[in-house]
Amino acid sequence: LRPLRLIKRNQGMRLIVDALLATWRSVSMIILLAFSLAIVFACIGMACFKGTFDFCSDPHGAVFPAGKSECSGNFMGQTALRFDELGSEEETVLWLAPRSWLKPAANFDDLTTSLVTL
């Protein structure tokens, strides 16, 4: 009730609230138009880019033209470990990891993800 009392007593505040209420319909129409345009562009993005952003987890930059069927097996990764502050002693550690077909967070595979990507 205090905010209503403040609006009732303060003429400038009453003018601002009246202006906001008067423009509510046009603002809601603009928001509806923007959302409908976003849906249209999300559908266009789905038609053009659905499934094209997927990639293989192999960090060596190998190209897999056949896609998911070629992204199989394991790959050899390496990490350099330093043993002192100056970085003079360094050892490379090799590790084996399976390849997997990954999907980025920003993609156009379905409508909700397309809207978030836009």
Backbone hydrogen bonds in HBPLUS format (Angstrom, degrees):
<---DONOR---> <-ACCEPTOR-->    atom                        ^
c    i                          cat <-CA-CA->   ^        H-A-AA   ^      H-
h    n   atom  resd res      DA  || num        DHA   H-A  angle D-A-AA Bond
n    s   type  num  typ     dist DA aas  dist angle  dist       angle   num
A0005-ARG N   A0001-LEU O   2.96 MM   4  6.24 151.9  2.04 151.3 159.7     1
A0006-LEU N   A0002-ARG O   2.87 MM   4  6.12 151.3  1.95 151.2 159.4     2
A0007-ILE N   A0003-PRO O   2.94 MM   4  6.19 157.0  1.99 148.2 153.6     3
A0008-LYS N   A0004-LEU O   2.94 MM   4  6.10 151.2  2.02 141.1 149.5     4
A0009-ARG N   A0005-ARG O   3.04 MM   4  6.25 149.5  2.13 144.0 150.9     5
A0010-ASN N   A0006-LEU O   2.93 MM   4  5.94 157.0  1.99 150.8 157.0     6
A0014-ARG N   A0010-ASN O   3.07 MM   4  6.30 152.1  2.15 144.7 152.8     7
A0015-LEU N   A0011-GLN O   3.04 MM   4  6.26 147.8  2.15 142.9 151.0     8
A0016-ILE N   A0012-GLY O   3.11 MM   4  6.42 152.1  2.19 144.9 151.6     9
A0017-VAL N   A0013-MET O   3.03 MM   4  6.28 164.6  2.05 152.9 156.5    10
A0018-ASP N   A0014-ARG O   2.99 MM   4  6.12 158.3  2.04 145.5 151.7    11
A0019-ALA N   A0015-LEU O   3.02 MM   4  6.20 150.7  2.11 141.4 149.2    12
A0020-LEU N   A0016-ILE O   2.97 MM   4  6.24 155.7  2.03 149.6 156.1    13
A0021-LEU N   A0017-VAL O   2.98 MM   4  6.18 160.9  2.02 150.0 155.0    14
A0022-ALA N   A0018-ASP O   2.96 MM   4  6.07 145.7  2.08 140.5 149.9    15
A0023-THR N   A0019-ALA O   3.11 MM   4  6.27 143.3  2.25 143.2 151.4    16
A0027-VAL N   A0023-THR O   3.02 MM   4  6.16 161.0  2.06 158.5 164.4    17
A0028-SER N   A0024-TRP O   2.98 MM   4  6.09 157.5  2.03 146.2 152.3    18
A0029-MET N   A0025-ARG O   3.05 MM   4  6.28 147.6  2.16 143.5 152.2    19
A0030-ILE N   A0026-SER O   3.07 MM   4  6.30 151.8  2.15 143.8 150.6    20
A0031-ILE N   A0027-VAL O   3.00 MM   4  6.27 156.8  2.06 149.5 155.7    21
A0032-LEU N   A0028-SER O   2.97 MM   4  6.13 155.2  2.03 142.6 149.4    22
A0033-LEU N   A0029-MET O   2.94 MM   4  6.15 153.9  2.01 144.1 151.1    23
A0034-ALA N   A0030-ILE O   2.93 MM   4  6.15 161.2  1.96 149.3 154.2    24
A0035-PHE N   A0031-ILE O   2.97 MM   4  6.16 157.7  2.02 148.0 153.9    25
A0036-SER N   A0032-LEU O   2.96 MM   4  6.14 156.2  2.02 145.4 152.0    26
A0037-LEU N   A0033-LEU O   2.96 MM   4  6.19 154.7  2.03 149.3 156.0    27
A0038-ALA N   A0034-ALA O   2.97 MM   4  6.17 149.6  2.06 141.8 150.4    28
A0039-ILE N   A0035-PHE O   3.00 MM   4  6.29 149.3  2.09 144.5 152.3    29
A0040-VAL N   A0036-SER O   3.06 MM   4  6.33 152.5  2.14 142.4 149.7    30
A0041-PHE N   A0037-LEU O   2.96 MM   4  6.24 165.9  1.98 153.6 156.3    31
A0042-ALA N   A0038-ALA O   2.87 MM   4  5.98 144.7  1.99 141.9 152.3    32
A0043-CYS N   A0039-ILE O   2.98 MM   4  6.19 152.1  2.06 144.9 151.4    33
A0044-ILE N   A0040-VAL O   3.02 MM   4  6.35 153.0  2.10 146.5 154.3    34
A0045-GLY N   A0041-PHE O   2.90 MM   4  6.06 155.3  1.96 141.2 148.1    35
A0046-MET N   A0042-ALA O   2.90 MM   4  6.14 148.5  2.00 142.3 151.0    36
A0047-ALA N   A0043-CYS O   2.99 MM   4  6.22 152.7  2.07 144.0 151.0    37
A0048-CYS N   A0044-ILE O   3.00 MM   4  6.24 148.7  2.10 146.9 155.3    38
A0049-PHE N   A0045-GLY O   2.80 MM   4  5.63 166.4  1.81 152.0 156.4    39
A0050-LYS N   A0046-MET O   3.26 MM   4  4.91 134.8  2.48 129.7 128.4    40
A0052-THR N   A0049-PHE O   3.12 MM   3  5.38 170.7  2.13 125.4 127.7    41
A0055-PHE N   A0102-LEU O   2.99 MM  47  5.40 158.9  2.03 144.4 151.3    42
A0102-LEU N   A0055-PHE O   2.73 MM  47  5.40 161.5  1.76 179.0 174.1    43
A0057-SER N   A0100-SER O   2.97 MM  43  5.46 140.8  2.13 149.4 161.6    44
A0067-GLY N   A0064-PHE O   3.01 MM   3  5.25 154.1  2.08 107.6 115.9    45
A0070-GLU N   A0067-GLY O   3.19 MM   3  5.82 138.9  2.37 115.2 124.2    46
A0072-SER N   A0070-GLU O   2.94 MM   2  5.65 129.8  2.20 107.3  92.3    47
A0099-ARG N   A0073-GLY O   2.91 MM  26  5.82 172.8  1.91 147.2 147.7    48
A0075-PHE N   A0097-ALA O   2.83 MM  22  5.58 157.2  1.88 161.3 168.5    49
A0097-ALA N   A0075-PHE O   3.04 MM  22  5.58 168.2  2.05 161.3 165.1    50
A0077-GLY N   A0095-TRP O   2.78 MM  18  5.21 168.5  1.79 162.6 164.7    51
A0095-TRP N   A0077-GLY O   2.86 MM  18  5.21 158.8  1.91 145.2 147.5    52
A0079-THR N   A0093-VAL O   2.85 MM  14  5.21 152.6  1.92 145.6 154.9    53
A0093-VAL N   A0079-THR O   2.77 MM  14  5.21 173.7  1.78 158.4 159.6    54
A0081-LEU N   A0091-GLU O   2.79 MM  10  5.28 172.4  1.80 158.5 161.0    55
A0091-GLU N   A0081-LEU O   2.91 MM  10  5.28 159.4  1.95 151.2 157.8    56
A0083-PHE N   A0089-GLU O   3.08 MM   6  5.69 160.4  2.12 155.9 159.1    57
A0087-GLY N   A0084-ASP O   3.35 MM   3  5.53 144.9  2.48 100.7 110.0    58
A0114-SER N   A0110-ASP O   2.93 MM   4  6.05 149.1  2.03 147.9 157.7    59
A0115-LEU N   A0111-LEU O   2.93 MM   4  6.18 154.4  2.00 150.5 156.4    60
A0116-VAL N   A0112-THR O   3.09 MM   4  6.36 156.7  2.14 145.8 152.0    61
A0117-THR N   A0113-THR O   2.87 MM   4  6.03 151.5  1.95 143.8 152.0    62
A0118-LEU N   A0114-SER O   2.97 MM   4  6.21 153.3  2.04 146.8 153.1    63
